[in-house]
Amino acid sequence: MWRPLGATDTGLNGRTARLLTSEPTDDAGWPAGLPAGATEVIILEDTVSPTATLKVQTSGDVAPKTARVRFDQLAVRDEAAER
């Protein structure tokens, strides 16, 4: 089960997130610059930044790409629902 990220979520560093859009953006609405077809990323920060973004990187790539993505364009596994 995946759940959308909340602005106050914590402990996110290292968690896998699913992109909720095929064209993720940063806080200014500019394309995040992730490779086309990316569906999952690894979160590289514990909390959402004051600009409402999280630094993420692609997973499974030889040369991972990092980007800042708005938190509301990401979902994480709902660990409580999976127990």
mmCIF file of the N, C-alpha and C atoms, coordinates in Angstrom:
data_MODEL
# 
_entry.id   MODEL 
# 
loop_
_atom_site.group_PDB 
_atom_site.id 
_atom_site.type_symbol 
_atom_site.label_atom_id 
_atom_site.label_alt_id 
_atom_site.label_comp_id 
_atom_site.label_asym_id 
_atom_site.label_entity_id 
_atom_site.label_seq_id 
_atom_site.pdbx_PDB_ins_code 
_atom_site.Cartn_x 
_atom_site.Cartn_y 
_atom_site.Cartn_z 
_atom_site.occupancy 
_atom_site.B_iso_or_equiv 
_atom_site.pdbx_formal_charge 
_atom_site.auth_seq_id 
_atom_site.auth_comp_id 
_atom_site.auth_asym_id 
_atom_site.auth_atom_id 
_atom_site.pdbx_PDB_model_num 
ATOM 1   N N  . MET A 1 1  ? 0.832  -1.174 0.000   1.00 0.00 ? 1  MET A N  1 
ATOM 2   C CA . MET A 1 1  ? 0.000  0.000  0.000   1.00 0.00 ? 1  MET A CA 1 
ATOM 3   C C  . MET A 1 1  ? 0.886  1.250  0.000   1.00 0.00 ? 1  MET A C  1 
ATOM 4   N N  . TRP A 1 2  ? 0.582  2.174  -0.833  1.00 0.00 ? 2  TRP A N  1 
ATOM 5   C CA . TRP A 1 2  ? 1.293  3.450  -0.912  1.00 0.00 ? 2  TRP A CA 1 
ATOM 6   C C  . TRP A 1 2  ? 0.379  4.543  -0.385  1.00 0.00 ? 2  TRP A C  1 
ATOM 7   N N  . ARG A 1 3  ? 0.972  5.517  0.306   1.00 0.00 ? 3  ARG A N  1 
ATOM 8   C CA . ARG A 1 3  ? 0.207  6.671  0.775   1.00 0.00 ? 3  ARG A CA 1 
ATOM 9   C C  . ARG A 1 3  ? 0.948  7.945  0.398   1.00 0.00 ? 3  ARG A C  1 
ATOM 10  N N  . PRO A 1 4  ? 0.219  8.990  0.036   1.00 0.00 ? 4  PRO A N  1 
ATOM 11  C CA . PRO A 1 4  ? 0.871  10.256 -0.301  1.00 0.00 ? 4  PRO A CA 1 
ATOM 12  C C  . PRO A 1 4  ? 1.654  10.792 0.895   1.00 0.00 ? 4  PRO A C  1 
ATOM 13  N N  . LEU A 1 5  ? 2.779  11.429 0.635   1.00 0.00 ? 5  LEU A N  1 
ATOM 14  C CA . LEU A 1 5  ? 3.569  12.044 1.694   1.00 0.00 ? 5  LEU A CA 1 
ATOM 15  C C  . LEU A 1 5  ? 2.838  13.241 2.271   1.00 0.00 ? 5  LEU A C  1 
ATOM 16  N N  . GLY A 1 6  ? 3.028  13.460 3.556   1.00 0.00 ? 6  GLY A N  1 
ATOM 17  C CA . GLY A 1 6  ? 2.495  14.648 4.208   1.00 0.00 ? 6  GLY A CA 1 
ATOM 18  C C  . GLY A 1 6  ? 3.617  15.646 4.455   1.00 0.00 ? 6  GLY A C  1 
ATOM 19  N N  . ALA A 1 7  ? 3.267  16.901 4.580   1.00 0.00 ? 7  ALA A N  1 
ATOM 20  C CA . ALA A 1 7  ? 4.258  17.957 4.784   1.00 0.00 ? 7  ALA A CA 1 
ATOM 21  C C  . ALA A 1 7  ? 5.020  17.790 6.094   1.00 0.00 ? 7  ALA A C  1 
ATOM 22  N N  . THR A 1 8  ? 4.441  17.110 7.071   1.00 0.00 ? 8  THR A N  1 
ATOM 23  C CA . THR A 1 8  ? 5.083  16.965 8.375   1.00 0.00 ? 8  THR A CA 1 
ATOM 24  C C  . THR A 1 8  ? 5.701  15.578 8.590   1.00 0.00 ? 8  THR A C  1 
ATOM 25  N N  . ASP A 1 9  ? 5.717  14.744 7.572   1.00 0.00 ? 9  ASP A N  1 
ATOM 26  C CA . ASP A 1 9  ? 6.321  13.413 7.705   1.00 0.00 ? 9  ASP A CA 1 
ATOM 27  C C  . ASP A 1 9  ? 7.806  13.537 8.033   1.00 0.00 ? 9  ASP A C  1 
ATOM 28  N N  . THR A 1 10 ? 8.307  12.622 8.850   1.00 0.00 ? 10 THR A N  1 
ATOM 29  C CA . THR A 1 10 ? 9.722  12.605 9.229   1.00 0.00 ? 10 THR A CA 1 
ATOM 30  C C  . THR A 1 10 ? 10.279 11.199 9.033   1.00 0.00 ? 10 THR A C  1 
ATOM 31  N N  . GLY A 1 11 ? 11.603 11.061 9.197   1.00 0.00 ? 11 GLY A N  1 
ATOM 32  C CA . GLY A 1 11 ? 12.236 9.757  9.062   1.00 0.00 ? 11 GLY A CA 1 
ATOM 33  C C  . GLY A 1 11 ? 12.183 9.215  7.646   1.00 0.00 ? 11 GLY A C  1 
ATOM 34  N N  . LEU A 1 12 ? 12.305 10.089 6.677   1.00 0.00 ? 12 LEU A N  1 
ATOM 35  C CA . LEU A 1 12 ? 12.145 9.695  5.276   1.00 0.00 ? 12 LEU A CA 1 
ATOM 36  C C  . LEU A 1 12 ? 13.439 9.266  4.596   1.00 0.00 ? 12 LEU A C  1 
ATOM 37  N N  . ASN A 1 13 ? 14.588 9.661  5.133   1.00 0.00 ? 13 ASN A N  1 
ATOM 38  C CA . ASN A 1 13 ? 15.877 9.368  4.495   1.00 0.00 ? 13 ASN A CA 1 
ATOM 39  C C  . ASN A 1 13 ? 16.040 7.870  4.243   1.00 0.00 ? 13 ASN A C  1 
ATOM 40  N N  . GLY A 1 14 ? 16.319 7.533  2.990   1.00 0.00 ? 14 GLY A N  1 
ATOM 41  C CA . GLY A 1 14 ? 16.542 6.138  2.616   1.00 0.00 ? 14 GLY A CA 1 
ATOM 42  C C  . GLY A 1 14 ? 15.293 5.374  2.211   1.00 0.00 ? 14 GLY A C  1 
ATOM 43  N N  . ARG A 1 15 ? 14.131 5.972  2.371   1.00 0.00 ? 15 ARG A N  1 
ATOM 44  C CA . ARG A 1 15 ? 12.894 5.275  1.996   1.00 0.00 ? 15 ARG A CA 1 
ATOM 45  C C  . ARG A 1 15 ? 12.643 5.378  0.502   1.00 0.00 ? 15 ARG A C  1 
ATOM 46  N N  . THR A 1 16 ? 12.060 4.336  -0.044  1.00 0.00 ? 16 THR A N  1 
ATOM 47  C CA . THR A 1 16 ? 11.661 4.340  -1.444  1.00 0.00 ? 16 THR A CA 1 
ATOM 48  C C  . THR A 1 16 ? 10.339 5.079  -1.574  1.00 0.00 ? 16 THR A C  1 
ATOM 49  N N  . ALA A 1 17 ? 10.249 5.914  -2.591  1.00 0.00 ? 17 ALA A N  1 
ATOM 50  C CA . ALA A 1 17 ? 9.010  6.656  -2.858  1.00 0.00 ? 17 ALA A CA 1 
ATOM 51  C C  . ALA A 1 17 ? 8.589  6.424  -4.301  1.00 0.00 ? 17 ALA A C  1 
ATOM 52  N N  . ARG A 1 18 ? 7.312  6.422  -4.506  1.00 0.00 ? 18 ARG A N  1 
ATOM 53  C CA . ARG A 1 18 ? 6.741  6.299  -5.850  1.00 0.00 ? 18 ARG A CA 1 
ATOM 54  C C  . ARG A 1 18 ? 6.339  7.691  -6.324  1.00 0.00 ? 18 ARG A C  1 
ATOM 55  N N  . LEU A 1 19 ? 6.681  8.008  -7.568  1.00 0.00 ? 19 LEU A N  1 
ATOM 56  C CA . LEU A 1 19 ? 6.277  9.279  -8.164  1.00 0.00 ? 19 LEU A CA 1 
ATOM 57  C C  . LEU A 1 19 ? 4.801  9.202  -8.537  1.00 0.00 ? 19 LEU A C  1 
ATOM 58  N N  . LEU A 1 20 ? 4.043  10.215 -8.160  1.00 0.00 ? 20 LEU A N  1 
ATOM 59  C CA . LEU A 1 20 ? 2.606  10.245 -8.440  1.00 0.00 ? 20 LEU A CA 1 
ATOM 60  C C  . LEU A 1 20 ? 2.279  10.949 -9.750  1.00 0.00 ? 20 LEU A C  1 
ATOM 61  N N  . THR A 1 21 ? 3.308  11.413 -10.436 1.00 0.00 ? 21 THR A N  1 
ATOM 62  C CA . THR A 1 21 ? 3.126  12.096 -11.714 1.00 0.00 ? 21 THR A CA 1 
ATOM 63  C C  . THR A 1 21 ? 4.230  11.661 -12.669 1.00 0.00 ? 21 THR A C  1 
ATOM 64  N N  . SER A 1 22 ? 3.955  11.696 -13.938 1.00 0.00 ? 22 SER A N  1 
ATOM 65  C CA . SER A 1 22 ? 4.980  11.321 -14.921 1.00 0.00 ? 22 SER A CA 1 
ATOM 66  C C  . SER A 1 22 ? 5.940  12.473 -15.194 1.00 0.00 ? 22 SER A C  1 
ATOM 67  N N  . GLU A 1 23 ? 5.586  13.684 -14.745 1.00 0.00 ? 23 GLU A N  1 
ATOM 68  C CA . GLU A 1 23 ? 6.439  14.857 -14.940 1.00 0.00 ? 23 GLU A CA 1 
ATOM 69  C C  . GLU A 1 23 ? 6.605  15.606 -13.625 1.00 0.00 ? 23 GLU A C  1 
ATOM 70  N N  . PRO A 1 24 ? 7.417  15.065 -12.696 1.00 0.00 ? 24 PRO A N  1 
ATOM 71  C CA . PRO A 1 24 ? 7.596  15.713 -11.394 1.00 0.00 ? 24 PRO A CA 1 
ATOM 72  C C  . PRO A 1 24 ? 8.277  17.073 -11.520 1.00 0.00 ? 24 PRO A C  1 
ATOM 73  N N  . THR A 1 25 ? 7.930  17.969 -10.584 1.00 0.00 ? 25 THR A N  1 
ATOM 74  C CA . THR A 1 25 ? 8.464  19.327 -10.607 1.00 0.00 ? 25 THR A CA 1 
ATOM 75  C C  . THR A 1 25 ? 9.083  19.696 -9.260  1.00 0.00 ? 25 THR A C  1 
ATOM 76  N N  . ASP A 1 26 ? 9.833  20.797 -9.277  1.00 0.00 ? 26 ASP A N  1 
ATOM 77  C CA . ASP A 1 26 ? 10.399 21.337 -8.042  1.00 0.00 ? 26 ASP A CA 1 
ATOM 78  C C  . ASP A 1 26 ? 9.420  22.361 -7.457  1.00 0.00 ? 26 ASP A C  1 
ATOM 79  N N  . ASP A 1 27 ? 9.860  23.111 -6.444  1.00 0.00 ? 27 ASP A N  1 
ATOM 80  C CA . ASP A 1 27 ? 8.978  24.060 -5.777  1.00 0.00 ? 27 ASP A CA 1 
ATOM 81  C C  . ASP A 1 27 ? 8.522  25.209 -6.673  1.00 0.00 ? 27 ASP A C  1 
ATOM 82  N N  . ALA A 1 28 ? 9.277  25.527 -7.698  1.00 0.00 ? 28 ALA A N  1 
ATOM 83  C CA . ALA A 1 28 ? 8.913  26.614 -8.614  1.00 0.00 ? 28 ALA A CA 1 
ATOM 84  C C  . ALA A 1 28 ? 8.066  26.136 -9.791  1.00 0.00 ? 28 ALA A C  1 
ATOM 85  N N  . GLY A 1 29 ? 7.802  24.834 -9.850  1.00 0.00 ? 29 GLY A N  1 
ATOM 86  C CA . GLY A 1 29 ? 7.020  24.290 -10.953 1.00 0.00 ? 29 GLY A CA 1 
ATOM 87  C C  . GLY A 1 29 ? 7.844  23.897 -12.164 1.00 0.00 ? 29 GLY A C  1 
ATOM 88  N N  . TRP A 1 30 ? 9.159  23.993 -12.044 1.00 0.00 ? 30 TRP A N  1 
ATOM 89  C CA . TRP A 1 30 ? 10.047 23.591 -13.140 1.00 0.00 ? 30 TRP A CA 1 
ATOM 90  C C  . TRP A 1 30 ? 10.222 22.074 -13.125 1.00 0.00 ? 30 TRP A C  1 
ATOM 91  N N  . PRO A 1 31 ? 10.428 21.457 -14.282 1.00 0.00 ? 31 PRO A N  1 
ATOM 92  C CA . PRO A 1 31 ? 10.676 20.013 -14.317 1.00 0.00 ? 31 PRO A CA 1 
ATOM 93  C C  . PRO A 1 31 ? 11.840 19.636 -13.395 1.00 0.00 ? 31 PRO A C  1 
ATOM 94  N N  . ALA A 1 32 ? 11.658 18.547 -12.664 1.00 0.00 ? 32 ALA A N  1 
ATOM 95  C CA . ALA A 1 32 ? 12.672 18.112 -11.696 1.00 0.00 ? 32 ALA A CA 1 
ATOM 96  C C  . ALA A 1 32 ? 13.927 17.578 -12.378 1.00 0.00 ? 32 ALA A C  1 
ATOM 97  N N  . GLY A 1 33 ? 13.830 17.165 -13.621 1.00 0.00 ? 33 GLY A N  1 
ATOM 98  C CA . GLY A 1 33 ? 15.002 16.684 -14.342 1.00 0.00 ? 33 GLY A CA 1 
ATOM 99  C C  . GLY A 1 33 ? 15.300 15.210 -14.126 1.00 0.00 ? 33 GLY A C  1 
ATOM 100 N N  . LEU A 1 34 ? 14.321 14.455 -13.680 1.00 0.00 ? 34 LEU A N  1 
ATOM 101 C CA . LEU A 1 34 ? 14.514 13.010 -13.543 1.00 0.00 ? 34 LEU A CA 1 
ATOM 102 C C  . LEU A 1 34 ? 14.356 12.357 -14.922 1.00 0.00 ? 34 LEU A C  1 
ATOM 103 N N  . PRO A 1 35 ? 14.990 11.209 -15.115 1.00 0.00 ? 35 PRO A N  1 
ATOM 104 C CA . PRO A 1 35 ? 14.888 10.545 -16.421 1.00 0.00 ? 35 PRO A CA 1 
ATOM 105 C C  . PRO A 1 35 ? 13.440 10.192 -16.774 1.00 0.00 ? 35 PRO A C  1 
ATOM 106 N N  . ALA A 1 36 ? 13.115 10.263 -18.042 1.00 0.00 ? 36 ALA A N  1 
ATOM 107 C CA . ALA A 1 36 ? 11.778 9.876  -18.504 1.00 0.00 ? 36 ALA A CA 1 
ATOM 108 C C  . ALA A 1 36 ? 11.509 8.435  -18.099 1.00 0.00 ? 36 ALA A C  1 
ATOM 109 N N  . GLY A 1 37 ? 10.338 8.170  -17.643 1.00 0.00 ? 37 GLY A N  1 
ATOM 110 C CA . GLY A 1 37 ? 9.952  6.822  -17.258 1.00 0.00 ? 37 GLY A CA 1 
ATOM 111 C C  . GLY A 1 37 ? 10.282 6.454  -15.823 1.00 0.00 ? 37 GLY A C  1 
ATOM 112 N N  . ALA A 1 38 ? 10.935 7.342  -15.080 1.00 0.00 ? 38 ALA A N  1 
ATOM 113 C CA . ALA A 1 38 ? 11.237 7.057  -13.670 1.00 0.00 ? 38 ALA A CA 1 
ATOM 114 C C  . ALA A 1 38 ? 9.922  6.946  -12.899 1.00 0.00 ? 38 ALA A C  1 
ATOM 115 N N  . THR A 1 39 ? 9.784  5.902  -12.105 1.00 0.00 ? 39 THR A N  1 
ATOM 116 C CA . THR A 1 39 ? 8.566  5.709  -11.327 1.00 0.00 ? 39 THR A CA 1 
ATOM 117 C C  . THR A 1 39 ? 8.834  5.649  -9.830  1.00 0.00 ? 39 THR A C  1 
ATOM 118 N N  . GLU A 1 40 ? 10.049 5.272  -9.452  1.00 0.00 ? 40 GLU A N  1 
ATOM 119 C CA . GLU A 1 40 ? 10.399 5.191  -8.037  1.00 0.00 ? 40 GLU A CA 1 
ATOM 120 C C  . GLU A 1 40 ? 11.738 5.865  -7.803  1.00 0.00 ? 40 GLU A C  1 
ATOM 121 N N  . VAL A 1 41 ? 11.878 6.475  -6.627  1.00 0.00 ? 41 VAL A N  1 
ATOM 122 C CA . VAL A 1 41 ? 13.101 7.166  -6.237  1.00 0.00 ? 41 VAL A CA 1 
ATOM 123 C C  . VAL A 1 41 ? 13.409 6.844  -4.787  1.00 0.00 ? 41 VAL A C  1 
ATOM 124 N N  . ILE A 1 42 ? 14.627 7.152  -4.363  1.00 0.00 ? 42 ILE A N  1 
ATOM 125 C CA . ILE A 1 42 ? 15.041 7.024  -2.974  1.00 0.00 ? 42 ILE A CA 1 
ATOM 126 C C  . ILE A 1 42 ? 15.100 8.429  -2.383  1.00 0.00 ? 42 ILE A C  1 
ATOM 127 N N  . ILE A 1 43 ? 14.478 8.628  -1.234  1.00 0.00 ? 43 ILE A N  1 
ATOM 128 C CA . ILE A 1 43 ? 14.493 9.932  -0.577  1.00 0.00 ? 43 ILE A CA 1 
ATOM 129 C C  . ILE A 1 43 ? 15.827 10.106 0.148   1.00 0.00 ? 43 ILE A C  1 
ATOM 130 N N  . LEU A 1 44 ? 16.437 11.275 0.000   1.00 0.00 ? 44 LEU A N  1 
ATOM 131 C CA . LEU A 1 44 ? 17.757 11.545 0.580   1.00 0.00 ? 44 LEU A CA 1 
ATOM 132 C C  . LEU A 1 44 ? 17.709 12.510 1.764   1.00 0.00 ? 44 LEU A C  1 
ATOM 133 N N  . GLU A 1 45 ? 16.543 12.853 2.259   1.00 0.00 ? 45 GLU A N  1 
ATOM 134 C CA . GLU A 1 45 ? 16.398 13.756 3.401   1.00 0.00 ? 45 GLU A CA 1 
ATOM 135 C C  . GLU A 1 45 ? 15.384 13.176 4.382   1.00 0.00 ? 45 GLU A C  1 
ATOM 136 N N  . ASP A 1 46 ? 15.496 13.582 5.655   1.00 0.00 ? 46 ASP A N  1 
ATOM 137 C CA . ASP A 1 46 ? 14.575 13.087 6.676   1.00 0.00 ? 46 ASP A CA 1 
ATOM 138 C C  . ASP A 1 46 ? 13.224 13.785 6.678   1.00 0.00 ? 46 ASP A C  1 
ATOM 139 N N  . THR A 1 47 ? 13.214 15.059 6.302   1.00 0.00 ? 47 THR A N  1 
ATOM 140 C CA . THR A 1 47 ? 11.980 15.841 6.368   1.00 0.00 ? 47 THR A CA 1 
ATOM 141 C C  . THR A 1 47 ? 11.823 16.694 5.109   1.00 0.00 ? 47 THR A C  1 
ATOM 142 N N  . VAL A 1 48 ? 10.603 17.137 4.906   1.00 0.00 ? 48 VAL A N  1 
ATOM 143 C CA . VAL A 1 48 ? 10.298 18.036 3.794   1.00 0.00 ? 48 VAL A CA 1 
ATOM 144 C C  . VAL A 1 48 ? 10.947 19.392 4.078   1.00 0.00 ? 48 VAL A C  1 
ATOM 145 N N  . SER A 1 49 ? 11.559 20.000 3.067   1.00 0.00 ? 49 SER A N  1 
ATOM 146 C CA . SER A 1 49 ? 12.238 21.287 3.225   1.00 0.00 ? 49 SER A CA 1 
ATOM 147 C C  . SER A 1 49 ? 11.226 22.431 3.351   1.00 0.00 ? 49 SER A C  1 
ATOM 148 N N  . PRO A 1 50 ? 11.681 23.603 3.781   1.00 0.00 ? 50 PRO A N  1 
ATOM 149 C CA . PRO A 1 50 ? 10.786 24.766 3.847   1.00 0.00 ? 50 PRO A CA 1 
ATOM 150 C C  . PRO A 1 50 ? 10.206 25.155 2.484   1.00 0.00 ? 50 PRO A C  1 
ATOM 151 N N  . THR A 1 51 ? 10.837 24.720 1.396   1.00 0.00 ? 51 THR A N  1 
ATOM 152 C CA . THR A 1 51 ? 10.315 25.009 0.061   1.00 0.00 ? 51 THR A CA 1 
ATOM 153 C C  . THR A 1 51 ? 9.388  23.900 -0.450  1.00 0.00 ? 51 THR A C  1 
ATOM 154 N N  . ALA A 1 52 ? 8.985  22.993 0.454   1.00 0.00 ? 52 ALA A N  1 
ATOM 155 C CA . ALA A 1 52 ? 8.036  21.916 0.147   1.00 0.00 ? 52 ALA A CA 1 
ATOM 156 C C  . ALA A 1 52 ? 8.595  20.861 -0.792  1.00 0.00 ? 52 ALA A C  1 
ATOM 157 N N  . THR A 1 53 ? 9.927  20.684 -0.800  1.00 0.00 ? 53 THR A N  1 
ATOM 158 C CA . THR A 1 53 ? 10.544 19.668 -1.652  1.00 0.00 ? 53 THR A CA 1 
ATOM 159 C C  . THR A 1 53 ? 11.344 18.672 -0.826  1.00 0.00 ? 53 THR A C  1 
ATOM 160 N N  . LEU A 1 54 ? 11.682 17.579 -1.478  1.00 0.00 ? 54 LEU A N  1 
ATOM 161 C CA . LEU A 1 54 ? 12.594 16.575 -0.937  1.00 0.00 ? 54 LEU A CA 1 
ATOM 162 C C  . LEU A 1 54 ? 13.645 16.272 -1.995  1.00 0.00 ? 54 LEU A C  1 
ATOM 163 N N  . LYS A 1 55 ? 14.872 16.094 -1.555  1.00 0.00 ? 55 LYS A N  1 
ATOM 164 C CA . LYS A 1 55 ? 15.930 15.659 -2.471  1.00 0.00 ? 55 LYS A CA 1 
ATOM 165 C C  . LYS A 1 55 ? 15.784 14.156 -2.634  1.00 0.00 ? 55 LYS A C  1 
ATOM 166 N N  . VAL A 1 56 ? 15.763 13.707 -3.884  1.00 0.00 ? 56 VAL A N  1 
ATOM 167 C CA . VAL A 1 56 ? 15.601 12.281 -4.189  1.00 0.00 ? 56 VAL A CA 1 
ATOM 168 C C  . VAL A 1 56 ? 16.635 11.872 -5.223  1.00 0.00 ? 56 VAL A C  1 
ATOM 169 N N  . GLN A 1 57 ? 16.822 10.564 -5.352  1.00 0.00 ? 57 GLN A N  1 
ATOM 170 C CA . GLN A 1 57 ? 17.680 10.057 -6.417  1.00 0.00 ? 57 GLN A CA 1 
ATOM 171 C C  . GLN A 1 57 ? 17.036 8.828  -7.026  1.00 0.00 ? 57 GLN A C  1 
ATOM 172 N N  . THR A 1 58 ? 17.318 8.632  -8.308  1.00 0.00 ? 58 THR A N  1 
ATOM 173 C CA . THR A 1 58 ? 16.774 7.465  -8.994  1.00 0.00 ? 58 THR A CA 1 
ATOM 174 C C  . THR A 1 58 ? 17.411 6.212  -8.413  1.00 0.00 ? 58 THR A C  1 
ATOM 175 N N  . SER A 1 59 ? 16.703 5.123  -8.499  1.00 0.00 ? 59 SER A N  1 
ATOM 176 C CA . SER A 1 59 ? 17.234 3.860  -7.991  1.00 0.00 ? 59 SER A CA 1 
ATOM 177 C C  . SER A 1 59 ? 17.462 2.902  -9.139  1.00 0.00 ? 59 SER A C  1 
ATOM 178 N N  . GLY A 1 60 ? 18.453 2.046  -8.984  1.00 0.00 ? 60 GLY A N  1 
ATOM 179 C CA . GLY A 1 60 ? 18.727 1.038  -9.985  1.00 0.00 ? 60 GLY A CA 1 
ATOM 180 C C  . GLY A 1 60 ? 19.516 1.515  -11.180 1.00 0.00 ? 60 GLY A C  1 
ATOM 181 N N  . ASP A 1 61 ? 19.903 2.780  -11.208 1.00 0.00 ? 61 ASP A N  1 
ATOM 182 C CA . ASP A 1 61 ? 20.674 3.305  -12.328 1.00 0.00 ? 61 ASP A CA 1 
ATOM 183 C C  . ASP A 1 61 ? 22.165 3.165  -12.049 1.00 0.00 ? 61 ASP A C  1 
ATOM 184 N N  . VAL A 1 62 ? 22.959 3.012  -13.097 1.00 0.00 ? 62 VAL A N  1 
ATOM 185 C CA . VAL A 1 62 ? 24.411 2.957  -12.964 1.00 0.00 ? 62 VAL A CA 1 
ATOM 186 C C  . VAL A 1 62 ? 24.916 4.286  -12.413 1.00 0.00 ? 62 VAL A C  1 
ATOM 187 N N  . ALA A 1 63 ? 24.395 5.380  -12.933 1.00 0.00 ? 63 ALA A N  1 
ATOM 188 C CA . ALA A 1 63 ? 24.748 6.721  -12.458 1.00 0.00 ? 63 ALA A CA 1 
ATOM 189 C C  . ALA A 1 63 ? 23.467 7.393  -11.961 1.00 0.00 ? 63 ALA A C  1 
ATOM 190 N N  . PRO A 1 64 ? 23.134 7.227  -10.670 1.00 0.00 ? 64 PRO A N  1 
ATOM 191 C CA . PRO A 1 64 ? 21.880 7.790  -10.164 1.00 0.00 ? 64 PRO A CA 1 
ATOM 192 C C  . PRO A 1 64 ? 21.786 9.295  -10.388 1.00 0.00 ? 64 PRO A C  1 
ATOM 193 N N  . LYS A 1 65 ? 20.601 9.759  -10.708 1.00 0.00 ? 65 LYS A N  1 
ATOM 194 C CA . LYS A 1 65 ? 20.321 11.181 -10.933 1.00 0.00 ? 65 LYS A CA 1 
ATOM 195 C C  . LYS A 1 65 ? 19.615 11.715 -9.695  1.00 0.00 ? 65 LYS A C  1 
ATOM 196 N N  . THR A 1 66 ? 20.077 12.846 -9.164  1.00 0.00 ? 66 THR A N  1 
ATOM 197 C CA . THR A 1 66 ? 19.411 13.464 -8.024  1.00 0.00 ? 66 THR A CA 1 
ATOM 198 C C  . THR A 1 66 ? 18.604 14.666 -8.492  1.00 0.00 ? 66 THR A C  1 
ATOM 199 N N  . ALA A 1 67 ? 17.540 14.973 -7.735  1.00 0.00 ? 67 ALA A N  1 
ATOM 200 C CA . ALA A 1 67 ? 16.677 16.102 -8.061  1.00 0.00 ? 67 ALA A CA 1 
ATOM 201 C C  . ALA A 1 67 ? 15.889 16.486 -6.821  1.00 0.00 ? 67 ALA A C  1 
ATOM 202 N N  . ARG A 1 68 ? 15.307 17.678 -6.852  1.00 0.00 ? 68 ARG A N  1 
ATOM 203 C CA . ARG A 1 68 ? 14.378 18.112 -5.803  1.00 0.00 ? 68 ARG A CA 1 
ATOM 204 C C  . ARG A 1 68 ? 12.963 17.990 -6.381  1.00 0.00 ? 68 ARG A C  1 
ATOM 205 N N  . VAL A 1 69 ? 12.085 17.335 -5.631  1.00 0.00 ? 69 VAL A N  1 
ATOM 206 C CA . VAL A 1 69 ? 10.721 17.074 -6.085  1.00 0.00 ? 69 VAL A CA 1 
ATOM 207 C C  . VAL A 1 69 ? 9.756  17.538 -4.994  1.00 0.00 ? 69 VAL A C  1 
ATOM 208 N N  . ARG A 1 70 ? 8.657  18.160 -5.413  1.00 0.00 ? 70 ARG A N  1 
ATOM 209 C CA . ARG A 1 70 ? 7.629  18.557 -4.434  1.00 0.00 ? 70 ARG A CA 1 
ATOM 210 C C  . ARG A 1 70 ? 7.138  17.324 -3.680  1.00 0.00 ? 70 ARG A C  1 
ATOM 211 N N  . PHE A 1 71 ? 6.977  17.465 -2.370  1.00 0.00 ? 71 PHE A N  1 
ATOM 212 C CA . PHE A 1 71 ? 6.579  16.335 -1.525  1.00 0.00 ? 71 PHE A CA 1 
ATOM 213 C C  . PHE A 1 71 ? 5.229  15.767 -1.936  1.00 0.00 ? 71 PHE A C  1 
ATOM 214 N N  . ASP A 1 72 ? 4.312  16.612 -2.419  1.00 0.00 ? 72 ASP A N  1 
ATOM 215 C CA . ASP A 1 72 ? 2.974  16.141 -2.749  1.00 0.00 ? 72 ASP A CA 1 
ATOM 216 C C  . ASP A 1 72 ? 2.904  15.389 -4.075  1.00 0.00 ? 72 ASP A C  1 
ATOM 217 N N  . GLN A 1 73 ? 4.057  15.170 -4.688  1.00 0.00 ? 73 GLN A N  1 
ATOM 218 C CA . GLN A 1 73 ? 4.136  14.363 -5.902  1.00 0.00 ? 73 GLN A CA 1 
ATOM 219 C C  . GLN A 1 73 ? 4.759  13.001 -5.609  1.00 0.00 ? 73 GLN A C  1 
ATOM 220 N N  . LEU A 1 74 ? 4.883  12.675 -4.309  1.00 0.00 ? 74 LEU A N  1 
ATOM 221 C CA . LEU A 1 74 ? 5.511  11.423 -3.883  1.00 0.00 ? 74 LEU A CA 1 
ATOM 222 C C  . LEU A 1 74 ? 4.598  10.647 -2.941  1.00 0.00 ? 74 LEU A C  1 
ATOM 223 N N  . ALA A 1 75 ? 4.710  9.334  -2.986  1.00 0.00 ? 75 ALA A N  1 
ATOM 224 C CA . ALA A 1 75 ? 4.010  8.450  -2.048  1.00 0.00 ? 75 ALA A CA 1 
ATOM 225 C C  . ALA A 1 75 ? 5.029  7.467  -1.488  1.00 0.00 ? 75 ALA A C  1 
ATOM 226 N N  . VAL A 1 76 ? 4.835  7.072  -0.222  1.00 0.00 ? 76 VAL A N  1 
ATOM 227 C CA . VAL A 1 76 ? 5.691  6.078  0.428   1.00 0.00 ? 76 VAL A CA 1 
ATOM 228 C C  . VAL A 1 76 ? 4.825  4.907  0.859   1.00 0.00 ? 76 VAL A C  1 
ATOM 229 N N  . ARG A 1 77 ? 5.479  3.799  1.104   1.00 0.00 ? 77 ARG A N  1 
ATOM 230 C CA . ARG A 1 77 ? 4.738  2.620  1.582   1.00 0.00 ? 77 ARG A CA 1 
ATOM 231 C C  . ARG A 1 77 ? 4.144  2.932  2.954   1.00 0.00 ? 77 ARG A C  1 
ATOM 232 N N  . ASP A 1 78 ? 2.900  2.565  3.125   1.00 0.00 ? 78 ASP A N  1 
ATOM 233 C CA . ASP A 1 78 ? 2.229  2.749  4.407   1.00 0.00 ? 78 ASP A CA 1 
ATOM 234 C C  . ASP A 1 78 ? 2.554  1.540  5.269   1.00 0.00 ? 78 ASP A C  1 
ATOM 235 N N  . GLU A 1 79 ? 3.595  1.680  6.097   1.00 0.00 ? 79 GLU A N  1 
ATOM 236 C CA . GLU A 1 79 ? 4.095  0.556  6.886   1.00 0.00 ? 79 GLU A CA 1 
ATOM 237 C C  . GLU A 1 79 ? 3.055  0.057  7.881   1.00 0.00 ? 79 GLU A C  1 
ATOM 238 N N  . ALA A 1 80 ? 2.252  0.957  8.430   1.00 0.00 ? 80 ALA A N  1 
ATOM 239 C CA . ALA A 1 80 ? 1.230  0.550  9.394   1.00 0.00 ? 80 ALA A CA 1 
ATOM 240 C C  . ALA A 1 80 ? 0.168  -0.324 8.741   1.00 0.00 ? 80 ALA A C  1 
ATOM 241 N N  . ALA A 1 81 ? -0.204 -0.032 7.507   1.00 0.00 ? 81 ALA A N  1 
ATOM 242 C CA . ALA A 1 81 ? -1.229 -0.806 6.794   1.00 0.00 ? 81 ALA A CA 1 
ATOM 243 C C  . ALA A 1 81 ? -0.720 -2.176 6.385   1.00 0.00 ? 81 ALA A C  1 
ATOM 244 N N  . GLU A 1 82 ? 0.604  -2.340 6.285   1.00 0.00 ? 82 GLU A N  1 
ATOM 245 C CA . GLU A 1 82 ? 1.161  -3.614 5.836   1.00 0.00 ? 82 GLU A CA 1 
ATOM 246 C C  . GLU A 1 82 ? 1.377  -4.606 6.975   1.00 0.00 ? 82 GLU A C  1 
ATOM 247 N N  . ARG A 1 83 ? 1.178  -4.158 8.211   1.00 0.00 ? 83 ARG A N  1 
ATOM 248 C CA . ARG A 1 83 ? 1.370  -5.067 9.362   1.00 0.00 ? 83 ARG A CA 1 
ATOM 249 C C  . ARG A 1 83 ? 0.161  -5.907 9.617   1.00 0.00 ? 83 ARG A C  1 
# 
